[in-house]
Amino acid sequence: MVLVGGLRYGVVVDVRTLMRRSAQFHADRPAVIEARGRRVDGTERPRRELTFAQAWDRGVRMANGLLSLGLAPGDRIGVLEDNTLESVDLFCGAAIANLVRVPLYPRNSRDAHVHMLSHTDCRALIVSGSHAEAVAGIEQDVDSLQHIVTRDTSYEQWLNSFSPTDPDPVVGEDDWFIIRHTGGTTGRSKGVGYTHKTWLDAGRDWFYAFPPVQMGDVCQHAGPISHGSGYLFTPMWLSGGVNLLIPKFDVDEVVATMETEKVAYGFLVPAMLNAIVRHPTATSRDWSNLRCIQIGGAPIAADTALLARSVLGDCLYQGYGQTEAVPITMMGPTEWFSTVKGSDPLRSAGRPLPFGDLAIVDPDTAKPVAGGEEGEIAIRCDGQMSGFWRNEQATEERLKDGWVLTGDIGRIDANGYLYVLDRKDDMIISGGFNIWPAELENALASHPDVIEAAVFGVPHERWGETPYAVVQVKPSSTVTADQLIDLCRAELGSYKKPAVVELTSDELPKSPVGKLARKTLREPHWAGFDRRVAGS
């Protein structure tokens, strides 16, 4: 064990200690920037910046503020926010206090917020002022919730009232660090817990194939750090890079910011990339600082990838994984756009990373299939979940002998390229967000005129896929398609609503055992496609 600057060094595998070390070594360098732009009300949002020392000081004060509420290491704390400078207070503060962050998603419904807070027994909730109304009075619906801290006009005074002395609790590599949520097949999301070690392992694997980060490199988070972009936050911090936060994706602002802030790294879902490279000013911008734009969260169309390369240059990287186990494949621009005998890299999801296993198994038996054959994609890697949070049944279904069964159908060719072809289940990925048909079907079925509903994904030019609903209604029904779409929007959030509702008085098709035959209804919409997952 070696002492440097009063800190203990040895084999360190917890996020808090490594972030603290980086904050010390890069104290006067910029750590976080909130990009300038316009707020929802049309007023100007100024550019704001924190050094590592300033961001860490705020994190320490946040940690002490949370501990003063009676929270103890290991307690869960929910957070509902956009990408702002203040969001880093809790990112750092929870790690410093050894609390477990539970990100809520602004586009989700109130019912989803209640579920996520309840089943993780969150004792506190941090909420930005812009989202306070969405959770007003939510403590009445969540038994464990004792404290709500709102980032309103009194927030800075509240934060600064706490000590700047690091509380320095003991943190172990197997302590929980964050619980992220996936969609649930019954409409209830499942919590995926990362320990400090597995979160660091995932970050290591994300950056394994990337160009090395230099001090001062800027990583733009155009998507929420509660989602895929959040995997890049910690590695950038640990390397002395700058995390540039975009509160809300606006393509005009994002394109301008990428140029003016000299962005080098970033994470984009295909729909965002598509909007950026088709922007009227895209071809006249200076993209010379770009080194790595990671594309993930949803399949990408070949024409979008090719256009993006022609506009942005050779900076595109693509990987595959899911919240339960990510990443497992990766490839950079040289490989992605290459010609490989016996393979089609452009239409693949890359090849396995060195520190993980990838297999194709029989969807029914979970046994490996012969090389080149189609089956369910299975992953085993250091950054995978230990199981779903307090959900033994779901864990047993998805974890087999240490392998995570993804629910995606694919194949691996002789050169090791993975091709994602379909989904074993009926999940829809629209603009990078997971949508489960069952939760939409339940919402539709709650209308008194609806007998039954079937929801499935259909191709969409902008979002890759979008939900489509076929709804059997009563003969006397007067409900309209627009009314049912509005019902889904109100119950589940706008991004989950079906793009189309088709009304019918006919009984919906069933399988031999009486289950909804979604694939029968879905198939005509995918005629002419060589795979049953679409990219944007």
C-alpha positions as a Python dict, from the first residue, in 0.01 Angstrom:
ca = {
    (1, 'M'): (0, 0, 0),
    (2, 'V'): (143, 341, -101),
    (3, 'L'): (47, 681, 41),
    (4, 'V'): (21, 971, -207),
    (5, 'G'): (-106, 1311, -96),
    (6, 'G'): (-261, 1166, 218),
    (7, 'L'): (-464, 907, 21),
    (8, 'R'): (-416, 531, 43),
    (9, 'Y'): (-329, 354, -281),
    (10, 'G'): (-319, -10, -363),
    (11, 'V'): (-566, -224, -553),
    (12, 'V'): (-857, 22, -566),
    (13, 'V'): (-1182, -98, -718),
    (14, 'D'): (-1445, 140, -586),
    (15, 'V'): (-1584, 434, -781),
    (16, 'R'): (-1565, 683, -492),
    (17, 'T'): (-1191, 643, -430),
    (18, 'L'): (-1097, 662, -797),
    (19, 'M'): (-1316, 967, -858),
    (20, 'R'): (-1165, 1136, -550),
    (21, 'R'): (-814, 1065, -676),
    (22, 'S'): (-892, 1218, -1014),
    (23, 'A'): (-1049, 1522, -850),
    (24, 'Q'): (-724, 1575, -657),
    (25, 'F'): (-489, 1530, -952),
    (26, 'H'): (-698, 1744, -1191),
    (27, 'A'): (-828, 1993, -934),
    (28, 'D'): (-801, 2310, -1144),
    (29, 'R'): (-898, 2155, -1477),
    (30, 'P'): (-1253, 2175, -1614),
    (31, 'A'): (-1456, 1868, -1517),
    (32, 'V'): (-1814, 1950, -1614),
    (33, 'I'): (-1978, 2191, -1856),
    (34, 'E'): (-2348, 2258, -1899),
    (35, 'A'): (-2396, 2378, -2255),
    (36, 'R'): (-2563, 2707, -2334),
    (37, 'G'): (-2901, 2699, -2505),
    (38, 'R'): (-3264, 2780, -2459),
    (39, 'R'): (-3492, 2661, -2183),
    (40, 'V'): (-3840, 2524, -2242),
    (41, 'D'): (-3987, 2868, -2168),
    (42, 'G'): (-3770, 3024, -2440),
    (43, 'T'): (-3529, 3207, -2208),
    (44, 'E'): (-3155, 3184, -2258),
    (45, 'R'): (-2964, 2920, -2062),
    (46, 'P'): (-2604, 3034, -2001),
    (47, 'R'): (-2298, 2813, -2034),
    (48, 'R'): (-2179, 2696, -1692),
    (49, 'E'): (-1859, 2518, -1591),
    (50, 'L'): (-1708, 2349, -1285),
    (51, 'T'): (-1351, 2246, -1219),
    (52, 'F'): (-1281, 1907, -1064),
    (53, 'A'): (-1223, 2072, -726),
    (54, 'Q'): (-1550, 2264, -746),
    (55, 'A'): (-1752, 1962, -859),
    (56, 'W'): (-1601, 1743, -588),
    (57, 'D'): (-1666, 2008, -321),
    (58, 'R'): (-2031, 2020, -422),
    (59, 'G'): (-2043, 1640, -417),
    (60, 'V'): (-1899, 1628, -65),
    (61, 'R'): (-2155, 1882, 55),
    (62, 'M'): (-2431, 1678, -110),
    (63, 'A'): (-2302, 1362, 61),
    (64, 'N'): (-2308, 1533, 399),
    (65, 'G'): (-2651, 1675, 329),
    (66, 'L'): (-2790, 1332, 253),
    (67, 'L'): (-2623, 1172, 554),
    (68, 'S'): (-2770, 1447, 773),
    (69, 'L'): (-3115, 1322, 671),
    (70, 'G'): (-3038, 993, 843),
    (71, 'L'): (-2944, 801, 529),
    (72, 'A'): (-2677, 535, 574),
    (73, 'P'): (-2434, 369, 329),
    (74, 'G'): (-2623, 122, 112),
    (75, 'D'): (-2953, 314, 125),
    (76, 'R'): (-3114, 385, -210),
    (77, 'I'): (-3184, 736, -332),
    (78, 'G'): (-3397, 817, -636),
    (79, 'V'): (-3323, 1104, -872),
    (80, 'L'): (-3541, 1265, -1139),
    (81, 'E'): (-3352, 1518, -1348),
    (82, 'D'): (-3218, 1625, -1685),
    (83, 'N'): (-2851, 1671, -1775),
    (84, 'T'): (-2755, 1982, -1579),
    (85, 'L'): (-2459, 2097, -1373),
    (86, 'E'): (-2654, 2008, -1057),
    (87, 'S'): (-2695, 1647, -1169),
    (88, 'V'): (-2324, 1598, -1101),
    (89, 'D'): (-2385, 1688, -733),
    (90, 'L'): (-2562, 1359, -678),
    (91, 'F'): (-2344, 1158, -918),
    (92, 'C'): (-2049, 1251, -696),
    (93, 'G'): (-2240, 1282, -369),
    (94, 'A'): (-2397, 938, -375),
    (95, 'A'): (-2057, 781, -446),
    (96, 'I'): (-1895, 982, -165),
    (97, 'A'): (-2164, 880, 88),
    (98, 'N'): (-2177, 521, -46),
    (99, 'L'): (-2545, 558, -131),
    (100, 'V'): (-2708, 379, -424),
    (101, 'R'): (-2845, 598, -703),
    (102, 'V'): (-3176, 496, -862),
    (103, 'P'): (-3228, 712, -1172),
    (104, 'L'): (-3588, 780, -1270),
    (105, 'Y'): (-3666, 861, -1629),
    (106, 'P'): (-3837, 1194, -1704),
    (107, 'R'): (-4035, 1047, -1992),
    (108, 'N'): (-4188, 778, -1773),
    (109, 'S'): (-4530, 798, -1609),
    (110, 'R'): (-4587, 876, -1242),
    (111, 'D'): (-4689, 513, -1188),
    (112, 'A'): (-4348, 403, -1318),
    (113, 'H'): (-4177, 645, -1078),
    (114, 'V'): (-4377, 500, -788),
    (115, 'H'): (-4280, 147, -884),
    (116, 'M'): (-3909, 220, -923),
    (117, 'L'): (-3892, 403, -590),
    (118, 'S'): (-4102, 146, -407),
    (119, 'H'): (-3939, -179, -508),
    (120, 'T'): (-3591, -39, -438),
    (121, 'D'): (-3708, 102, -100),
    (122, 'C'): (-3575, 448, -176),
    (123, 'R'): (-3560, 659, 140),
    (124, 'A'): (-3497, 987, -40),
    (125, 'L'): (-3562, 1150, -377),
    (126, 'I'): (-3372, 1432, -547),
    (127, 'V'): (-3580, 1611, -809),
    (128, 'S'): (-3503, 1907, -1033),
    (129, 'G'): (-3741, 2200, -1018),
    (130, 'S'): (-3857, 2134, -1374),
    (131, 'H'): (-3984, 1788, -1275),
    (132, 'A'): (-4112, 1865, -925),
    (133, 'E'): (-4476, 1874, -1034),
    (134, 'A'): (-4451, 1522, -1178),
    (135, 'V'): (-4374, 1376, -835),
    (136, 'A'): (-4567, 1615, -609),
    (137, 'G'): (-4709, 1416, -317),
    (138, 'I'): (-4544, 1094, -433),
    (139, 'E'): (-4430, 1018, -76),
    (140, 'Q'): (-4792, 923, -5),
    (141, 'D'): (-4760, 637, -256),
    (142, 'V'): (-4410, 517, -161),
    (143, 'D'): (-4394, 378, 194),
    (144, 'S'): (-4015, 393, 222),
    (145, 'L'): (-3982, 752, 100),
    (146, 'Q'): (-3899, 990, 386),
    (147, 'H'): (-3731, 1287, 219),
    (148, 'I'): (-3768, 1484, -105),
    (149, 'V'): (-3502, 1740, -193),
    (150, 'T'): (-3617, 1974, -469),
    (151, 'R'): (-3367, 2178, -667),
    (152, 'D'): (-3564, 2500, -648),
    (153, 'T'): (-3443, 2853, -572),
    (154, 'S'): (-3336, 2748, -221),
    (155, 'Y'): (-3124, 2453, -337),
    (156, 'E'): (-2787, 2632, -351),
    (157, 'Q'): (-2834, 2768, 0),
    (158, 'W'): (-2929, 2418, 122),
    (159, 'L'): (-2625, 2260, -45),
    (160, 'N'): (-2378, 2520, 82),
    (161, 'S'): (-2502, 2482, 439),
    (162, 'F'): (-2328, 2144, 470),
    (163, 'S'): (-1969, 2065, 555),
    (164, 'P'): (-1700, 2046, 284),
    (165, 'T'): (-1521, 1773, 485),
    (166, 'D'): (-1528, 1433, 317),
    (167, 'P'): (-1728, 1189, 537),
    (168, 'D'): (-1509, 906, 403),
    (169, 'P'): (-1726, 602, 478),
    (170, 'V'): (-1588, 257, 408),
    (171, 'V'): (-1667, 148, 50),
    (172, 'G'): (-1622, -208, -75),
    (173, 'E'): (-1598, -330, -432),
    (174, 'D'): (-1910, -542, -386),
    (175, 'D'): (-2120, -256, -244),
    (176, 'W'): (-2407, -153, -470),
    (177, 'F'): (-2336, 159, -676),
    (178, 'I'): (-2640, 213, -898),
    (179, 'I'): (-2969, 44, -987),
    (180, 'R'): (-3079, 104, -1345),
    (181, 'H'): (-3417, -10, -1470),
    (182, 'T'): (-3518, -198, -1781),
    (183, 'G'): (-3864, -247, -1927),
    (184, 'G'): (-4076, -527, -1782),
    (185, 'T'): (-4278, -773, -1985),
    (186, 'T'): (-4576, -727, -1756),
    (187, 'G'): (-4545, -349, -1756),
    (188, 'R'): (-4332, -342, -1440),
    (189, 'S'): (-3967, -253, -1491),
    (190, 'K'): (-3687, -459, -1339),
    (191, 'G'): (-3393, -314, -1150),
    (192, 'V'): (-3043, -404, -1264),
    (193, 'G'): (-2791, -344, -989),
    (194, 'Y'): (-2425, -263, -1051),
    (195, 'T'): (-2166, -291, -778),
    (196, 'H'): (-1871, -53, -768),
    (197, 'K'): (-1657, -317, -935),
    (198, 'T'): (-1902, -411, -1210),
    (199, 'W'): (-1963, -42, -1291),
    (200, 'L'): (-1587, 12, -1328),
    (201, 'D'): (-1554, -309, -1531),
    (202, 'A'): (-1827, -194, -1769),
    (203, 'G'): (-1657, 144, -1811),
    (204, 'R'): (-1325, -26, -1883),
    (205, 'D'): (-1482, -239, -2154),
    (206, 'W'): (-1662, 58, -2311),
    (207, 'F'): (-1330, 237, -2356),
    (208, 'Y'): (-1112, -63, -2437),
    (209, 'A'): (-1136, -13, -2814),
    (210, 'F'): (-1167, 368, -2804),
    (211, 'P'): (-880, 608, -2871),
    (212, 'P'): (-706, 690, -2539),
    (213, 'V'): (-860, 983, -2353),
    (214, 'Q'): (-629, 1282, -2305),
    (215, 'M'): (-667, 1534, -2023),
    (216, 'G'): (-914, 1798, -2129),
    (217, 'D'): (-1089, 1588, -2395),
    (218, 'V'): (-1458, 1675, -2410),
    (219, 'C'): (-1728, 1406, -2399),
    (220, 'Q'): (-2071, 1530, -2497),
    (221, 'H'): (-2377, 1378, -2331),
    (222, 'A'): (-2656, 1465, -2574),
    (223, 'G'): (-2867, 1190, -2419),
    (224, 'P'): (-2947, 1158, -2047),
    (225, 'I'): (-2669, 1027, -1824),
    (226, 'S'): (-2938, 813, -1660),
    (227, 'H'): (-2931, 606, -1981),
    (228, 'G'): (-2655, 479, -2210),
    (229, 'S'): (-2452, 799, -2209),
    (230, 'G'): (-2400, 758, -1835),
    (231, 'Y'): (-2161, 469, -1894),
    (232, 'L'): (-1912, 719, -2041),
    (233, 'F'): (-1929, 967, -1752),
    (234, 'T'): (-1710, 784, -1500),
    (235, 'P'): (-1430, 682, -1742),
    (236, 'M'): (-1405, 1041, -1868),
    (237, 'W'): (-1386, 1176, -1512),
    (238, 'L'): (-1120, 921, -1414),
    (239, 'S'): (-910, 1017, -1718),
    (240, 'G'): (-921, 1391, -1655),
    (241, 'G'): (-1167, 1453, -1937),
    (242, 'V'): (-1458, 1695, -1946),
    (243, 'N'): (-1820, 1582, -1929),
    (244, 'L'): (-2034, 1819, -2138),
    (245, 'L'): (-2401, 1799, -2041),
    (246, 'I'): (-2686, 1884, -2280),
    (247, 'P'): (-3009, 1933, -2078),
    (248, 'K'): (-3235, 1846, -2370),
    (249, 'F'): (-3161, 1721, -2720),
    (250, 'D'): (-3219, 2001, -2968),
    (251, 'V'): (-3038, 1929, -3294),
    (252, 'D'): (-2963, 2297, -3368),
    (253, 'E'): (-2801, 2344, -3029),
    (254, 'V'): (-2624, 2007, -3031),
    (255, 'V'): (-2463, 2062, -3372),
    (256, 'A'): (-2341, 2408, -3269),
    (257, 'T'): (-2216, 2285, -2932),
    (258, 'M'): (-2022, 1995, -3082),
    (259, 'E'): (-1824, 2244, -3287),
    (260, 'T'): (-1776, 2527, -3037),
    (261, 'E'): (-1686, 2299, -2743),
    (262, 'K'): (-1451, 2091, -2960),
    (263, 'V'): (-1625, 1764, -2872),
    (264, 'A'): (-1402, 1457, -2902),
    (265, 'Y'): (-1621, 1180, -2753),
    (266, 'G'): (-1991, 1112, -2720),
    (267, 'F'): (-2274, 861, -2712),
    (268, 'L'): (-2564, 885, -2955),
    (269, 'V'): (-2861, 666, -3034),
    (270, 'P'): (-2909, 628, -3411),
    (271, 'A'): (-3205, 869, -3422),
    (272, 'M'): (-2985, 1145, -3274),
    (273, 'L'): (-2699, 1070, -3512),
    (274, 'N'): (-2940, 1073, -3806),
    (275, 'A'): (-3073, 1416, -3707),
    (276, 'I'): (-2721, 1558, -3662),
    (277, 'V'): (-2574, 1443, -3994),
    (278, 'R'): (-2882, 1555, -4187),
    (279, 'H'): (-2878, 1901, -4029),
    (280, 'P'): (-2852, 2176, -4295),
    (281, 'T'): (-2520, 2299, -4152),
    (282, 'A'): (-2364, 1957, -4088),
    (283, 'T'): (-2141, 1946, -4394),
    (284, 'S'): (-2000, 2295, -4329),
    (285, 'R'): (-1905, 2234, -3965),
    (286, 'D'): (-1555, 2168, -3831),
    (287, 'W'): (-1558, 1809, -3703),
    (288, 'S'): (-1179, 1775, -3680),
    (289, 'N'): (-1184, 1727, -3301),
    (290, 'L'): (-1410, 1420, -3312),
    (291, 'R'): (-1230, 1099, -3222),
    (292, 'C'): (-1503, 866, -3097),
    (293, 'I'): (-1880, 881, -3128),
    (294, 'Q'): (-2026, 564, -2978),
    (295, 'I'): (-2352, 452, -3141),
    (296, 'G'): (-2579, 232, -2931),
    (297, 'G'): (-2917, 182, -2772),
    (298, 'A'): (-3084, 65, -3094),
    (299, 'P'): (-2996, -78, -3436),
    (300, 'I'): (-2854, 165, -3691),
    (301, 'A'): (-2949, 166, -4060),
    (302, 'A'): (-2664, 117, -4306),
    (303, 'D'): (-2743, 437, -4496),
    (304, 'T'): (-2733, 641, -4172),
    (305, 'A'): (-2393, 495, -4084),
    (306, 'L'): (-2252, 564, -4430),
    (307, 'L'): (-2387, 920, -4436),
    (308, 'A'): (-2251, 985, -4087),
    (309, 'R'): (-1906, 865, -4189),
    (310, 'S'): (-1907, 1093, -4494),
    (311, 'V'): (-2006, 1393, -4279),
    (312, 'L'): (-1820, 1334, -3951),
    (313, 'G'): (-1524, 1130, -4071),
    (314, 'D'): (-1377, 812, -3925),
    (315, 'C'): (-1493, 855, -3566),
    (316, 'L'): (-1787, 613, -3543),
    (317, 'Y'): (-1786, 317, -3306),
    (318, 'Q'): (-2059, 60, -3259),
    (319, 'G'): (-2115, -192, -2981),
    (320, 'Y'): (-2378, -432, -2856),
    (321, 'G'): (-2510, -514, -2512),
    (322, 'Q'): (-2799, -433, -2284),
    (323, 'T'): (-2844, -296, -1935),
    (324, 'E'): (-2807, -647, -1793),
    (325, 'A'): (-2468, -703, -1965),
    (326, 'V'): (-2288, -429, -2156),
    (327, 'P'): (-2084, -403, -2370),
    (328, 'I'): (-1986, -732, -2528),
    (329, 'T'): (-1903, -634, -2886),
    (330, 'M'): (-1731, -328, -3027),
    (331, 'M'): (-1583, -209, -3355),
    (332, 'G'): (-1433, 116, -3473),
    (333, 'P'): (-1458, 289, -3809),
    (334, 'T'): (-1173, 106, -3979),
    (335, 'E'): (-1343, -227, -3916),
    (336, 'W'): (-1706, -113, -3941),
    (337, 'F'): (-1666, 16, -4295),
    (338, 'S'): (-1420, -245, -4416),
    (339, 'T'): (-1457, -532, -4660),
    (340, 'V'): (-1408, -870, -4494),
    (341, 'K'): (-1436, -1193, -4690),
    (342, 'G'): (-1727, -1399, -4557),
    (343, 'S'): (-1863, -1114, -4345),
    (344, 'D'): (-2067, -795, -4373),
    (345, 'P'): (-1933, -562, -4100),
    (346, 'L'): (-2161, -277, -4206),
    (347, 'R'): (-2469, -477, -4108),
    (348, 'S'): (-2315, -638, -3801),
    (349, 'A'): (-2291, -529, -3438),
    (350, 'G'): (-1917, -588, -3419),
    (351, 'R'): (-1703, -864, -3274),
    (352, 'P'): (-1662, -982, -2913),
    (353, 'L'): (-1440, -778, -2682),
    (354, 'P'): (-1144, -966, -2530),
    (355, 'F'): (-1280, -964, -2173),
    (356, 'G'): (-1611, -1140, -2225),
    (357, 'D'): (-1787, -1437, -2378),
    (358, 'L'): (-2051, -1431, -2650),
    (359, 'A'): (-2255, -1735, -2751),
    (360, 'I'): (-2559, -1828, -2959),
    (361, 'V'): (-2787, -2073, -2781),
    (362, 'D'): (-3111, -2255, -2848),
    (363, 'P'): (-3395, -2025, -2729),
    (364, 'D'): (-3573, -2316, -2560),
    (365, 'T'): (-3288, -2514, -2404),
    (366, 'A'): (-3016, -2246, -2366),
    (367, 'K'): (-2771, -2498, -2516),
    (368, 'P'): (-2514, -2374, -2774),
    (369, 'V'): (-2610, -2411, -3140),
    (370, 'A'): (-2375, -2498, -3425),
    (371, 'G'): (-2150, -2226, -3562),
    (372, 'G'): (-2328, -1986, -3799),
    (373, 'E'): (-2677, -2092, -3692),
    (374, 'E'): (-2938, -1854, -3554),
    (375, 'G'): (-3035, -1859, -3188),
    (376, 'E'): (-3060, -1647, -2875),
    (377, 'I'): (-2763, -1422, -2799),
    (378, 'A'): (-2605, -1499, -2460),
    (379, 'I'): (-2344, -1284, -2285),
    (380, 'R'): (-2097, -1339, -2004),
    (381, 'C'): (-1881, -1042, -1904),
    (382, 'D'): (-1733, -866, -1600),
    (383, 'G'): (-1979, -576, -1625),
    (384, 'Q'): (-2294, -785, -1613),
    (385, 'M'): (-2564, -788, -1349),
    (386, 'S'): (-2561, -1024, -1055),
    (387, 'G'): (-2938, -1048, -1092),
    (388, 'F'): (-3252, -840, -1100),
    (389, 'W'): (-3314, -642, -784),
    (390, 'R'): (-3535, -851, -555),
    (391, 'N'): (-3681, -1050, -844),
    (392, 'E'): (-3565, -1410, -817),
    (393, 'Q'): (-3802, -1541, -1082),
    (394, 'A'): (-3684, -1297, -1348),
    (395, 'T'): (-3322, -1362, -1248),
    (396, 'E'): (-3365, -1738, -1291),
    (397, 'E'): (-3520, -1682, -1635),
    (398, 'R'): (-3240, -1458, -1762),
    (399, 'L'): (-2929, -1593, -1585),
    (400, 'K'): (-2825, -1946, -1682),
    (401, 'D'): (-2496, -2086, -1553),
    (402, 'G'): (-2348, -1735, -1537),
    (403, 'W'): (-2471, -1636, -1884),
    (404, 'V'): (-2717, -1352, -1942),
    (405, 'L'): (-2982, -1449, -2197),
    (406, 'T'): (-3055, -1133, -2394),
    (407, 'G'): (-3387, -1215, -2561),
    (408, 'D'): (-3233, -1113, -2896),
    (409, 'I'): (-3199, -1357, -3185),
    (410, 'G'): (-2876, -1349, -3379),
    (411, 'R'): (-2588, -1539, -3532),
    (412, 'I'): (-2209, -1520, -3529),
    (413, 'D'): (-2020, -1573, -3855),
    (414, 'A'): (-1685, -1745, -3904),
    (415, 'N'): (-1495, -1420, -3847),
    (416, 'G'): (-1672, -1350, -3517),
    (417, 'Y'): (-1912, -1078, -3634),
    (418, 'L'): (-2244, -1070, -3452),
    (419, 'Y'): (-2567, -1005, -3643),
    (420, 'V'): (-2882, -913, -3449),
    (421, 'L'): (-3175, -1049, -3648),
    (422, 'D'): (-3489, -1047, -3435),
    (423, 'R'): (-3616, -1055, -3079),
    (424, 'K'): (-3714, -1367, -2895),
    (425, 'D'): (-3970, -1165, -2704),
    (426, 'D'): (-4176, -876, -2834),
    (427, 'M'): (-3979, -580, -2705),
    (428, 'I'): (-3981, -267, -2923),
    (429, 'I'): (-3678, -34, -2932),
    (430, 'S'): (-3791, 311, -3045),
    (431, 'G'): (-3534, 588, -3058),
    (432, 'G'): (-3316, 399, -2809),
    (433, 'F'): (-3597, 344, -2554),
    (434, 'N'): (-3729, -1, -2463),
    (435, 'I'): (-4106, -42, -2490),
    (436, 'W'): (-4282, -362, -2390),
    (437, 'P'): (-4608, -443, -2572),
    (438, 'A'): (-4770, -581, -2257),
    (439, 'E'): (-4767, -248, -2074),
    (440, 'L'): (-4932, -76, -2371),
    (441, 'E'): (-5183, -359, -2406),
    (442, 'N'): (-5273, -328, -2038),
    (443, 'A'): (-5326, 45, -2075),
    (444, 'L'): (-5546, -1, -2383),
    (445, 'A'): (-5744, -280, -2218),
    (446, 'S'): (-5831, -49, -1929),
    (447, 'H'): (-6075, 135, -2156),
    (448, 'P'): (-6429, -4, -2111),
    (449, 'D'): (-6486, -29, -2489),
    (450, 'V'): (-6176, -244, -2548),
    (451, 'I'): (-6206, -623, -2551),
    (452, 'E'): (-5842, -698, -2630),
    (453, 'A'): (-5533, -530, -2772),
    (454, 'A'): (-5218, -648, -2948),
    (455, 'V'): (-4914, -422, -2976),
    (456, 'F'): (-4601, -485, -3183),
    (457, 'G'): (-4317, -292, -3344),
    (458, 'V'): (-4323, -173, -3703),
    (459, 'P'): (-4048, 3, -3901),
    (460, 'H'): (-4022, 380, -3860),
    (461, 'E'): (-3799, 606, -4068),
    (462, 'R'): (-3694, 831, -3779),
    (463, 'W'): (-3712, 610, -3468),
    (464, 'G'): (-3618, 275, -3622),
    (465, 'E'): (-3930, 114, -3479),
    (466, 'T'): (-4254, 240, -3333),
    (467, 'P'): (-4546, 72, -3152),
    (468, 'Y'): (-4848, -25, -3360),
    (469, 'A'): (-5170, -142, -3191),
    (470, 'V'): (-5453, -357, -3321),
    (471, 'V'): (-5747, -321, -3085),
    (472, 'Q'): (-6064, -530, -3073),
    (473, 'V'): (-6351, -313, -2951),
    (474, 'K'): (-6709, -388, -2853),
    (475, 'P'): (-6969, -368, -3133),
    (476, 'S'): (-7132, -69, -2963),
    (477, 'S'): (-6800, 113, -2911),
    (478, 'T'): (-6766, 483, -2989),
    (479, 'V'): (-6402, 516, -2883),
    (480, 'T'): (-6164, 657, -3142),
    (481, 'A'): (-5805, 569, -3220),
    (482, 'D'): (-5690, 915, -3107),
    (483, 'Q'): (-5863, 871, -2772),
    (484, 'L'): (-5681, 543, -2712),
    (485, 'I'): (-5348, 699, -2810),
    (486, 'D'): (-5415, 979, -2562),
    (487, 'L'): (-5496, 719, -2295),
    (488, 'C'): (-5157, 553, -2347),
    (489, 'R'): (-4981, 889, -2343),
    (490, 'A'): (-5142, 980, -2012),
    (491, 'E'): (-5070, 647, -1842),
    (492, 'L'): (-4726, 559, -1978),
    (493, 'G'): (-4568, 874, -2117),
    (494, 'S'): (-4559, 1021, -2466),
    (495, 'Y'): (-4268, 817, -2600),
    (496, 'K'): (-4448, 488, -2533),
    (497, 'K'): (-4777, 574, -2703),
    (498, 'P'): (-4859, 378, -3021),
    (499, 'A'): (-4808, 569, -3344),
    (500, 'V'): (-5111, 395, -3492),
    (501, 'V'): (-5416, 230, -3338),
    (502, 'E'): (-5612, 6, -3574),
    (503, 'L'): (-5966, -65, -3453),
    (504, 'T'): (-6143, -389, -3537),
    (505, 'S'): (-6448, -583, -3424),
    (506, 'D'): (-6282, -915, -3520),
    (507, 'E'): (-6120, -1144, -3265),
    (508, 'L'): (-5743, -1109, -3258),
    (509, 'P'): (-5534, -1408, -3376),
    (510, 'K'): (-5412, -1653, -3114),
    (511, 'S'): (-5146, -1922, -3090),
    (512, 'P'): (-5249, -2286, -3039),
    (513, 'V'): (-5224, -2236, -2664),
    (514, 'G'): (-5438, -1923, -2672),
    (515, 'K'): (-5170, -1654, -2653),
    (516, 'L'): (-5185, -1339, -2863),
    (517, 'A'): (-5013, -1402, -3197),
    (518, 'R'): (-4839, -1066, -3221),
    (519, 'K'): (-4595, -1194, -3481),
    (520, 'T'): (-4881, -1286, -3714),
    (521, 'L'): (-5006, -929, -3702),
    (522, 'R'): (-4654, -787, -3721),
    (523, 'E'): (-4524, -985, -4020),
    (524, 'P'): (-4692, -791, -4306),
    (525, 'H'): (-4535, -467, -4184),
    (526, 'W'): (-4185, -616, -4219),
    (527, 'A'): (-4222, -751, -4573),
    (528, 'G'): (-3906, -679, -4768),
    (529, 'F'): (-3681, -648, -4462),
    (530, 'D'): (-3398, -900, -4415),
    (531, 'R'): (-3424, -881, -4035),
    (532, 'R'): (-3701, -807, -3787),
    (533, 'V'): (-3524, -523, -3608),
    (534, 'A'): (-3500, -185, -3775),
    (535, 'G'): (-3247, 94, -3744),
    (536, 'S'): (-3266, 467, -3789),
}
